[in-house]
């Protein structure tokens, strides 16, 4: 008889949710595309039970949506919706960055190392997408404003697929590297206002790259 431990089920569902996010981040599943439980179970090497629970979690996060009698689809946003999401992100992130405490030298070194790896990535898109997220997550992690950070993470997850598509649209990664380098300089100087302005320009550029995709 199988021992059905709820904690194990939660763990399996959590791992499945993480694996599905990874598929979306790698553009294996695109916005608007239907996701079938049996296919996902095969792709990530688990049973349908954890996948079903994971999709419910991802629906709450806004990454996928459920249509009655049709199933789950990766959430697709209109241009207007994406602009609204970026506006919310701008409000949250600007407040977080404006109040950042002095960043430690070790953190600055970590950010420079991440940016160096992006520069040396040799057009490995999947690596750059992951490193880009690591860079921004590390900056935001320096803030003590946990409630705002939680809301920003929610918006970030909702737009996960589009963040990957924005980086994918770059012809090279020089712009990404130079933007990050200026942000690191602002952090090193403790110039939070400049950091806010640089980050806003960075987001606006990202949104402009998505315009042809959104239609």
N, C-alpha and C positions, 0 to 999 in steps of 0.2 A: 504494500500500500504506500502511495506517495505521501510524504509529509508536506502538506501545503502550508508553508510558513509565510504569513502576510509580509513580513519584512523582506523575505527573498523576492516575493512578487513585486514589491515596491522597487527593490533594487533592479530587477530585470526590466521593469517598465522605465525606470530612470535611465538605464543604459540604452534602451531602445530609443527613447526620446533623444538622447545625446547623439546616437548613431544616425537618426533621421535628420537631425539638424545638420550633421556633417555632410550628408548626402545633398541637402539643399545648398549648403555653403559651397560645395564642390561643383554645383550646377548640374548634378546628376538628375535632379528633379527641378523643373523650372516653374515660375509663377503661372498659375492657371492650370497646371498639369494635375491630372487625377493621380492619387496615390492609393494603390490597392494593398490591402493588408497581407495577402498571400505573397505578393511580389516583394514587399518590404521585408517580410519575415525571411525570405530566401536571401535577399541582399545583405542583411545584417546578421544572418545566422542565428535566428531565434524562432520561437513559436509565435502563433498569431495572437495569443493572449496578451503578452507584454506589448506587442505592436498596437493592439486595440487600445490598451490603456495609455500608451505613449501618445497616440493620436488625439485622445481626449485631452491630455495635458497640453499638447501643441495647439489644439483648438482654443483652449483658454488663453494661451500666450498670443494667439492671433497669427501664428505661423501657417496654420492650415485652417480651412473652414469646412463645415459639414453641410451637405445638401441632402435633404430627405429623399430617400429612394435612389440616390445616386452615389453617395459616399463622400470621401474626403478629397479636397483639392488644396494644393499649395495656394495660399492667398495671393490674389492678384489685385494690385491697387491701381486706381486711375491716376492721372496726372494731378488732379485736384486733391485726392486723398494723400498722395505722396508729398505734396507741398505742405499739407496740414501736418503730416507726421514730422517732416523736417522742421516745421515751425515749432512744434512741441519740443523736438530734440534741441533746437537752438535755444529755447527758453531755459530748459533744464541744464543743458551743458554750459551755457554762458554763466548761469548762477553758480554752478559747481566750480568752474574754472576761476571765476572772479574771487572766490573765497578760498582758494588753495593756500595751504600753509607753505612755508619754505620747503622746497623739495631737497631731499638728501642727495649728497654726491653719488652714493651708491645707486640710487634710482636713476639719476642722470646718466650714469655709466651704462645701466641696463637699457635705457632708451636708445642711447647711441649704438649699443651692440645690436639691438633689434633693427635699427635703421641701416646699420652696416650690412646686416644679413639680407635686407631687402635689396640693397644696392648690388650685392654679390649674388643675387638669386639666379642670374642667367635666364631670365624670362620664365622661371618656374612659377606659373600663375597660382597654383594651389598654395604653394609656400608663401607667396606674397600676400594673398588674401588672409591667411592665418596670422602672419606676422603683423600685418596692418591692424588687425583686431587686437593682437597682443599689445601693440604700441598704445593704442587709444585706451584700452582697458587699464593699462598700468598707470597712465596719467590720471584717469578718473579715480582709480583706487586710492590716490593720495588724499582725496577729500574725506572729511569726517561727516559729510551730509548724507547719511545712509538712506534716508527716505527718498531724497532726490535721486540718489544713485540707483535705487531699486526701480524707480519709475523710468529712468533713462535706460536701464537694462531691458525693461519691458519693451520700450520703443525700438531698441536696437534689435531685439529678437524678432519683432514683428517685421522688420525690414531686412532681415538676414539675407534673403535671396537677392535683394536689390543691391545690397552692399557688395556682394560678390560680383554681380553684373556690372556695377560701376567700375570696380577695379579691372574687370575683364575688358572693358572698353578702352583702357589705356593702350596707347601704341608703345610706350615704354614706361619705366617706373621712375624716371628722373624727377618728374613733377612731384610724385609722392615723397620721394627721398628729400627733395629740397623743402617741401612744406614741413615735413617732420623736423628737419634740421633747424628751421626757423622757430618752431615750437619749442624745441629743446633749448635754444638760446634764450627765449623768453622765460622759460622755467628757470634756467640758471641765473638769470638776472633778477628773478622775482617780479617780473613785469606781467602781472596777471591781466591787465587791461589789453596789452598787446597780444597775449595768449588768446584772449577771448576773440579779438579781431581776426587773428590768424586762423583760428578754428572755424569761425563763421565763414571766412572766405573758402576754406578747405571744404566745408559742407556744401556751400553754394556751387562750387566747381563740381563736386560729386553729383549733385542733383542735376546740373546741366548736362552731364554725361548720360544721365538716365532718360532725358527727354525723348530721344529717338526710340528708346525701348518702350516707354510708356505710351507713346502715340498721341 
